[in-house]
């Protein structure tokens, strides 16, 4: 039975890793070195010393001094975080929900103590919301070693199989697993495939993806339901390991709109004269699949654009998960998928899957899938 949730801080409760990298880039620029986000990426989640030392080594930064870098970071961080909204979706809510359910909460962050306490305040919580707070200053060996999570287990008086770790880096995932805990990975800074390779038991987008629970027993059943032999994210009835997006959402949506509009041009609609095009984005591969409506004089045999796009995607990839759905029509307001299509889409979509409805005249509306179909039917044998 779950008795405790153990949270990493950066990338799990607070969205501060971009701030840290920004300051790191600033520091190296101050000593004449041009650094990029990619230079810091391999060193995230393993503590400030690793963050700076290994990056400096890779950049051959001769004028680098860890003491100078740490002092620069400590001076700049409070200035930036005070003006930033760093709370990740579901962060404060999950902590409060867990404590209300009688589940202990602890933080296990590789960051220095001053930074962890600043972050707790920035996400709208305080130290009293946690039963224990472990930082990089409390241990000698940082992640991926198990020390910080073992320290939490000792302080809380529990065994590893009674705790669930929430992490967002390969080093953190390995640390939690080595301490004997179940690990749920957040796709805030790591993609699903890398999280699975690091040993995550389950992968979710962020803490807002956790359904509500009111007891430790419900939480235990929930964590069990999202775990599988092959870690993945639940897309409808299927577990999918999402790949990393190479483009921003706005650029992806524009490409999907073009694909849906082009498909609409080929729609076969001699009976209704109502042409529709649709496109879906595969969570695993990032590929876009489109389809149009194909009518038939036997109306029941008509295929809607959304279902056409789905069958095309499945033909190409097999079981899929859908991250974004785009539907093009000449209706005003833009037409949503019909009830039958929504039920089919629910087999492969998440409640937060983005649905983009747009018309040929330029009108555009965005919805979360759950707004269009809040309670899809799930066949009993497929229920998690």
C-alpha positions as CSV (number, residue, x, y, z in Angstrom):
1,X,0.0,0.0,0.0
2,X,1.2,3.5,-0.8
3,X,2.2,5.5,2.3
4,X,4.2,8.3,0.7
5,X,4.7,10.3,-2.5
6,X,8.3,11.5,-3.1
7,X,8.6,14.4,-5.4
8,X,11.6,15.7,-7.3
9,X,11.3,19.5,-7.5
10,X,12.5,20.9,-10.9
11,X,10.4,19.6,-13.7
12,X,7.9,17.8,-11.4
13,X,6.5,20.5,-9.1
14,X,8.2,23.6,-10.5
15,X,9.0,24.5,-14.1
16,X,12.4,26.0,-13.3
17,X,14.9,24.1,-15.5
18,X,14.7,26.6,-18.3
19,X,15.4,29.4,-15.8
20,X,18.4,27.4,-14.5
21,X,19.7,26.9,-18.1
22,X,19.2,30.6,-18.9
23,X,21.3,31.6,-15.9
24,X,23.9,29.0,-16.8
25,X,24.1,30.4,-20.4
26,X,24.4,33.9,-18.9
27,X,27.3,32.8,-16.6
28,X,29.3,31.2,-19.3
29,X,28.8,34.2,-21.6
30,X,30.2,36.3,-18.8
31,X,33.5,34.4,-19.0
32,X,33.6,34.4,-22.8
33,X,32.0,31.1,-23.6
34,X,28.9,30.7,-25.8
35,X,26.7,27.9,-24.5
36,X,23.4,26.5,-25.6
37,X,20.5,24.6,-23.9
38,X,21.8,21.4,-25.5
39,X,25.1,21.8,-23.6
40,X,23.3,21.6,-20.2
41,X,20.6,19.0,-21.2
42,X,22.7,15.9,-20.2
43,X,23.4,17.4,-16.8
44,X,19.9,18.3,-15.6
45,X,18.6,16.7,-12.5
46,X,21.9,15.7,-10.9
47,X,22.6,18.7,-8.7
48,X,24.2,22.2,-9.2
49,X,27.8,20.9,-9.1
50,X,27.3,18.5,-11.9
51,X,25.2,21.0,-13.8
52,X,28.1,23.4,-13.9
53,X,31.2,21.2,-13.7
54,X,30.3,18.8,-16.5
55,X,29.0,21.5,-18.8
56,X,32.2,23.5,-18.2
57,X,34.3,20.4,-19.0
58,X,32.4,19.8,-22.2
59,X,32.8,23.4,-23.2
60,X,36.6,23.4,-22.3
61,X,35.9,26.6,-20.2
62,X,39.4,27.4,-18.8
63,X,38.2,30.5,-16.8
64,X,35.4,28.5,-15.2
65,X,35.2,28.4,-11.4
66,X,32.4,26.5,-9.6
67,X,32.4,28.9,-6.7
68,X,31.9,31.9,-9.1
69,X,29.2,30.0,-11.1
70,X,27.3,29.1,-7.9
71,X,27.5,32.6,-6.6
72,X,26.3,34.0,-9.9
73,X,23.4,31.5,-9.9
74,X,22.4,32.3,-6.4
75,X,22.3,36.0,-7.1
76,X,20.3,35.8,-10.3
77,X,17.8,33.0,-9.5
78,X,15.7,34.9,-6.9
79,X,15.5,37.9,-9.3
80,X,14.0,35.8,-12.1
81,X,11.8,33.4,-10.2
82,X,10.1,36.3,-8.4
83,X,8.7,37.4,-11.7
84,X,7.9,34.0,-13.2
85,X,4.9,31.6,-13.0
86,X,6.8,28.4,-12.3
87,X,4.1,26.1,-10.9
88,X,3.5,23.0,-13.1
89,X,-0.1,21.8,-13.8
90,X,-1.4,19.8,-10.9
91,X,1.6,20.3,-8.6
92,X,0.1,22.0,-5.6
93,X,-3.3,20.2,-6.1
94,X,-1.6,16.7,-6.0
95,X,0.4,17.5,-2.8
96,X,-2.8,18.7,-1.1
97,X,-4.9,15.8,-2.4
98,X,-2.3,13.3,-1.2
99,X,-2.1,14.8,2.3
100,X,-5.9,14.8,2.6
101,X,-5.8,11.1,1.7
102,X,-3.4,10.4,4.5
103,X,-0.4,10.0,2.2
104,X,2.9,11.5,3.4
105,X,4.7,13.8,1.0
106,X,8.4,14.5,0.7
107,X,10.7,16.4,-1.6
108,X,13.9,14.8,-2.9
109,X,15.7,17.5,-4.9
110,X,19.3,17.6,-6.0
111,X,19.2,21.4,-5.9
112,X,20.7,23.3,-2.9
113,X,18.4,24.0,0.0
114,X,17.9,27.7,-0.6
115,X,16.7,27.0,-4.1
116,X,14.2,24.3,-3.0
117,X,12.7,26.5,-0.4
118,X,12.3,29.4,-2.9
119,X,10.6,27.0,-5.3
120,X,8.2,25.7,-2.7
121,X,7.1,29.3,-2.1
122,X,6.9,30.0,-5.8
123,X,4.4,27.2,-6.5
124,X,2.1,28.4,-3.7
125,X,3.0,25.9,-1.0
126,X,5.2,26.1,2.1
127,X,7.6,23.8,4.0
128,X,4.8,22.6,6.3
129,X,3.0,21.0,3.3
130,X,5.8,18.3,3.3
131,X,6.7,15.7,5.9
132,X,10.3,15.8,4.9
133,X,12.5,17.9,2.5
134,X,15.8,16.4,1.2
135,X,18.2,18.5,-0.9
136,X,21.5,18.1,-2.5
137,X,23.2,19.4,0.6
138,X,21.9,16.4,2.7
139,X,23.8,13.7,0.8
140,X,27.3,13.0,-0.6
141,X,26.2,11.0,-3.7
142,X,23.6,12.6,-5.8
143,X,21.2,11.1,-8.4
144,X,21.4,8.6,-10.1
145,X,22.6,7.1,-6.9
146,X,19.8,6.0,-4.5
147,X,21.0,8.0,-1.5
148,X,18.5,10.9,-1.5
149,X,15.5,8.6,-1.9
150,X,16.8,6.2,0.7
151,X,17.2,9.2,3.1
152,X,13.5,10.1,2.5
153,X,12.4,6.5,3.2
154,X,14.4,6.4,6.4
155,X,13.1,9.7,7.7
156,X,9.5,8.7,6.9
157,X,9.9,5.2,8.4
158,X,8.8,3.3,5.3
159,X,10.1,0.7,2.8
160,X,10.7,1.4,-0.9
161,X,7.6,-0.5,-2.0
162,X,5.4,1.8,0.1
163,X,6.5,4.9,-1.8
164,X,5.9,6.3,-5.3
165,X,8.6,8.6,-6.8
166,X,7.7,11.4,-9.3
167,X,10.6,12.3,-11.5
168,X,11.4,14.0,-14.8
169,X,15.0,13.0,-15.6
170,X,16.8,9.7,-16.4
171,X,19.1,10.2,-13.4
172,X,16.2,10.7,-11.0
173,X,14.3,7.7,-12.4
174,X,17.3,5.5,-11.8
175,X,17.7,6.9,-8.3
176,X,14.2,6.1,-7.4
177,X,14.3,2.6,-8.8
178,X,17.6,1.9,-7.0
179,X,15.9,2.8,-3.8
180,X,13.2,0.2,-4.5
181,X,10.4,2.6,-5.2
182,X,7.9,2.7,-8.0
183,X,8.6,5.6,-10.3
184,X,6.2,7.7,-12.4
185,X,7.9,9.8,-14.9
186,X,6.7,13.3,-16.0
187,X,7.1,14.2,-19.7
188,X,8.1,17.8,-18.8
189,X,11.7,17.5,-19.7
190,X,12.1,13.9,-20.8
191,X,10.3,12.0,-23.6
192,X,8.4,8.7,-23.0
193,X,11.0,6.5,-24.7
194,X,13.9,7.8,-22.6
195,X,11.9,7.5,-19.4
196,X,11.0,3.9,-20.2
197,X,14.7,3.1,-20.9
198,X,15.7,4.6,-17.6
199,X,13.3,2.2,-15.8
200,X,10.1,4.3,-15.2
201,X,7.1,2.2,-14.2
202,X,4.7,4.6,-15.9
203,X,4.8,7.9,-17.8
204,X,2.3,10.8,-17.6
205,X,2.4,14.2,-19.1
206,X,2.4,16.0,-15.7
207,X,0.7,15.8,-12.3
208,X,-2.5,17.2,-13.7
209,X,-3.0,13.9,-15.6
210,X,-3.4,12.0,-12.3
211,X,-7.2,11.3,-11.7
212,X,-8.5,12.4,-8.3
213,X,-8.3,10.1,-5.3
214,X,-9.5,10.3,-1.7
215,X,-7.7,7.5,0.0
216,X,-4.3,5.7,0.0
217,X,-6.1,2.6,-1.4
218,X,-7.5,4.6,-4.3
219,X,-4.1,6.1,-5.0
220,X,-2.5,2.6,-4.9
221,X,-5.0,1.3,-7.4
222,X,-4.5,4.4,-9.6
223,X,-0.7,4.0,-9.7
224,X,-1.1,0.3,-10.4
225,X,-3.5,1.0,-13.3
226,X,-1.1,3.4,-15.1
227,X,1.9,1.0,-14.6
228,X,2.6,-1.7,-17.1
229,X,5.4,-4.0,-18.2
230,X,6.2,-1.5,-20.9
231,X,5.8,2.0,-19.4
232,X,3.6,4.3,-21.3
233,X,0.9,7.0,-21.2
234,X,-2.7,6.0,-21.3
235,X,-4.4,7.1,-24.6
236,X,-7.9,5.8,-24.3
237,X,-7.7,2.0,-24.1
238,X,-4.0,1.9,-25.1
239,X,-0.6,2.5,-23.5
240,X,1.7,4.6,-25.7
241,X,5.2,5.7,-25.3
242,X,5.2,9.3,-26.7
243,X,8.1,10.5,-28.7
244,X,9.7,13.9,-28.4
245,X,8.2,16.7,-30.4
246,X,10.6,18.3,-32.8
247,X,8.3,21.3,-33.6
248,X,6.3,23.7,-31.4
249,X,2.6,23.1,-31.0
250,X,1.7,26.2,-33.1
251,X,3.8,25.0,-36.0
252,X,2.4,21.4,-35.7
253,X,-1.2,22.8,-35.7
254,X,-0.6,24.8,-38.8
255,X,0.7,21.7,-40.6
256,X,-2.3,19.7,-39.4
257,X,-4.7,22.4,-40.6
258,X,-3.1,22.4,-44.1
259,X,-3.4,18.6,-44.2
260,X,-7.0,18.6,-43.0
261,X,-8.0,21.3,-45.5
262,X,-6.3,19.4,-48.4
263,X,-8.1,16.2,-47.4
264,X,-11.4,18.1,-47.3
265,X,-10.9,19.1,-51.0
266,X,-11.0,15.4,-51.9
267,X,-14.1,14.6,-49.8
268,X,-16.8,12.5,-51.5
269,X,-20.1,14.1,-50.4
270,X,-22.6,14.1,-53.3
271,X,-25.6,13.6,-51.0
272,X,-25.0,16.1,-48.2
273,X,-22.6,18.4,-50.1
274,X,-21.0,18.8,-46.6
275,X,-17.3,18.3,-47.0
276,X,-15.0,17.6,-44.0
277,X,-11.3,17.0,-43.7
278,X,-9.5,15.8,-40.5
279,X,-6.0,15.2,-39.3
280,X,-4.6,13.4,-36.3
281,X,-1.1,13.7,-34.7
282,X,0.5,10.4,-33.6
283,X,1.9,10.7,-30.1
284,X,4.5,8.1,-30.7
285,X,6.0,9.3,-34.0
286,X,4.8,12.9,-34.4
287,X,3.4,12.0,-37.9
288,X,0.3,13.6,-39.2
289,X,-2.4,11.4,-40.8
290,X,-5.4,12.9,-42.7
291,X,-8.7,11.8,-44.0
292,X,-11.9,13.0,-45.6
293,X,-15.6,12.0,-45.4
294,X,-16.7,9.4,-48.0
295,X,-20.5,9.2,-48.3
296,X,-22.6,6.3,-49.7
297,X,-26.1,6.0,-50.9
298,X,-26.6,3.6,-48.1
299,X,-26.1,6.3,-45.4
300,X,-25.0,3.9,-42.7
301,X,-21.9,3.0,-44.8
302,X,-20.7,6.6,-44.9
303,X,-17.2,7.1,-43.4
304,X,-16.5,10.4,-41.5
305,X,-13.3,12.3,-42.0
306,X,-12.1,11.7,-38.4
307,X,-12.6,7.9,-38.7
308,X,-10.9,7.9,-42.0
309,X,-7.8,9.7,-40.5
310,X,-7.7,7.2,-37.6
311,X,-7.8,4.1,-39.9
312,X,-5.1,5.6,-42.0
313,X,-2.9,6.1,-38.9
314,X,-3.5,2.6,-37.7
315,X,-2.8,1.1,-41.1
316,X,0.6,2.9,-41.0
317,X,1.6,2.4,-37.3
318,X,-0.7,-0.1,-35.6
319,X,-2.1,1.0,-32.2
320,X,-1.7,4.7,-31.8
321,X,-2.3,7.5,-29.4
322,X,-3.6,10.9,-30.5
323,X,-2.1,14.1,-29.2
324,X,-3.9,16.6,-31.5
325,X,-7.0,16.4,-33.7
326,X,-7.8,19.0,-36.4
327,X,-11.1,19.1,-38.2
328,X,-11.9,21.4,-41.2
329,X,-15.4,22.2,-42.4
330,X,-17.3,25.1,-44.0
331,X,-19.7,25.4,-41.1
332,X,-19.8,28.5,-38.8
333,X,-19.0,27.9,-36.0
334,X,-16.7,25.1,-37.1
335,X,-18.3,21.6,-36.9
336,X,-17.1,19.2,-34.1
337,X,-16.8,15.5,-34.7
338,X,-20.1,13.7,-34.6
339,X,-20.9,11.5,-31.5
340,X,-20.0,8.3,-33.3
341,X,-16.6,9.7,-34.3
342,X,-16.0,11.0,-30.8
343,X,-16.5,7.5,-29.4
344,X,-14.1,6.1,-31.9
345,X,-11.5,8.8,-31.2
346,X,-11.9,8.1,-27.4
347,X,-10.3,4.7,-28.0
348,X,-7.0,6.5,-28.9
349,X,-7.2,9.9,-27.2
350,X,-6.5,11.4,-23.8
351,X,-8.9,13.7,-21.9
352,X,-6.4,16.6,-22.6
353,X,-5.9,15.7,-26.3
354,X,-6.3,19.0,-28.1
355,X,-9.1,19.3,-30.6
356,X,-8.8,22.1,-33.2
357,X,-11.9,23.0,-35.1
358,X,-11.6,25.4,-38.0
359,X,-13.6,26.6,-41.0
360,X,-12.6,27.5,-44.5
361,X,-13.6,31.1,-43.6
362,X,-10.9,31.2,-41.0
363,X,-12.9,30.7,-37.8
364,X,-11.0,28.6,-35.2
365,X,-12.0,27.0,-31.9
366,X,-9.9,24.9,-29.5
367,X,-11.2,22.3,-27.0
368,X,-9.8,19.6,-24.7
369,X,-11.2,16.2,-25.9
370,X,-13.0,15.7,-22.5
371,X,-15.0,18.9,-23.2
372,X,-16.6,17.3,-26.3
373,X,-17.0,13.8,-24.8
374,X,-16.6,13.8,-21.0
375,X,-17.7,10.2,-20.4
376,X,-16.8,7.9,-23.2
377,X,-17.8,4.2,-23.1
378,X,-15.0,1.9,-22.2
379,X,-15.5,-1.8,-22.9
380,X,-15.3,-3.8,-19.6
381,X,-12.3,-6.0,-20.7
382,X,-10.4,-2.8,-21.6
383,X,-10.8,-1.0,-18.4
384,X,-7.5,-0.3,-16.6
